[in-house]
């Protein structure tokens, strides 16, 4: 059955200006994007929150140098691991790249597993207030000292937020407390203050939705391959820099357990198994998020990509996106 387009108007609507490809880690997004770019004369824009960082090509499953040479790729490895990249910052960079690509007469193809990035770009995010550094530091210290007590304080002060945050989630607990402490208003208040989308043109969106058993096996194989291709050496380079463990790049899948191994706290085999488990858990959370937040996007079975890719091309061709000649 041919997928229905994710477009702004009923039926065919306007010709999509951008293709959006989302999916859980290891689901085959990059391969699909590369096929589409080759067929359509497109340029690929990264929408993965960890692939924006330099020095983690292997561990974040960033396209290889050979793959990147086949078609133009953008926003891969553009930030130092010591930096942070919010969804808003990425959306601003992506919107600029979309404009550049369109100016060249090419089709922007955005691909990645960070759903919040897509949301920031095409829907707009809540305009959250800036948190003073002293407030952030105090709350982070409180959460690190006793997460259960911090979550209980949140439940007392902002029960609505606490009900949505697992008692074992230090990052979201801290974030909710920071906002409450800095502004005197619950985080739910700020989440309702919707920002403007940075791209509001017509788009066609696809979500890869693979079978869970297939995906888990693929994650295991891929992480073993990453170790063989230099993932541990990438993490060792981060380890030598002494970067803060609170930085986003230091929390990339596989980094914490491999750092623990390098620090002598975990055997390599145990670190690898821990990384595989964490990656599978993350993939499950991604799939759940896509299911609830990207309801109108087309769903594709990743393990049958070869049989479905012609259907994708057929849909795209219906809008005259295939270059002539």
CORKA-V700156 format. One line per field, one symbol per residue. phi: phi as a letter, one per 20 degrees, with the letter a starting at -180 (. if undefined). psi: psi as a letter, one per 40 degrees, with the letter a starting at -180 (. if undefined). A space follows every 10 residues. Layout:
phi->???
psi->???
This chain:
phi->.ffefecedf lfmfffebdd cdrfgmenff fffffffffd mecedfcdfe ffefncgffe lfgfffffff bfccmdmedf gfeccfffff fffffffgff fffemddfce crdegffgff fdcndfefff dgfffgffff fffffbffff ffffffebgf fffedffedf fffffffgff ffdmcfffff feefeefecc efbcdcdfcf fffgfffffg fffgffffeo ffffffffgf emfffefgff dggnfgffff ffenebfgff ffffffffff fffffggfff fedcfeffdc effdgffeff fffffffgem effen
psi->hhiiigidii bdaihheihh hiiiieeedd ddddddddde fihhhhfhdd eehiefddde fiiidddded ihiifhfeii eeiihidddd dddddddddd dddefihhhh hiegdddddd dediiigiii hidddddddd dddddgdddd dddddddgdd dddehieegd dddddddddd ddeeiidddd deghiiiehe iiihhhhhgi hddddddddd ddddddddee dddddddddd efiheeidde eihddddddd ddeeeiiddd dddddddddd dddddddddd ddefdeihhi hdefdddedd ddddddddef ehii.
